[in-house]
Amino acid sequence: MTMDRKSVRVKIFGSEYPLRGESEEFTKKVANHVDAMITSVHDKIPEQPPLTISVLAALNITEDLYKEKDKSTHLVSSLEYEISKITNYLDTSINSTES
């Protein structure tokens, strides 16, 4: 079953764009984030052309994404280690009660 991808109009840095996504709410949320990042960069360096501002905002968004991916990877590794310790403890406990 495929979901209908709804078209939604969003405003990013003063321009409107028709976007399609599976969730109108999520599409708007993403567009608002992009708009906020572009506006933030523009507020710091308003003399730069829109393309430069957009590229810098894209780099900032990508940097945040990679930081979150690294955190997620570290968290998964930590959880796997803790699960392994608990599993070993349970195995040892079960084996010692069977003896």
Summary of the structure (lengths in Angstrom):
residues: 99
radius of gyration: 23.1
end to end distance: 53.2
largest distance: 76.9
contacts: 219
relative contact order: 0.08
helix: 71%
strand: 14%
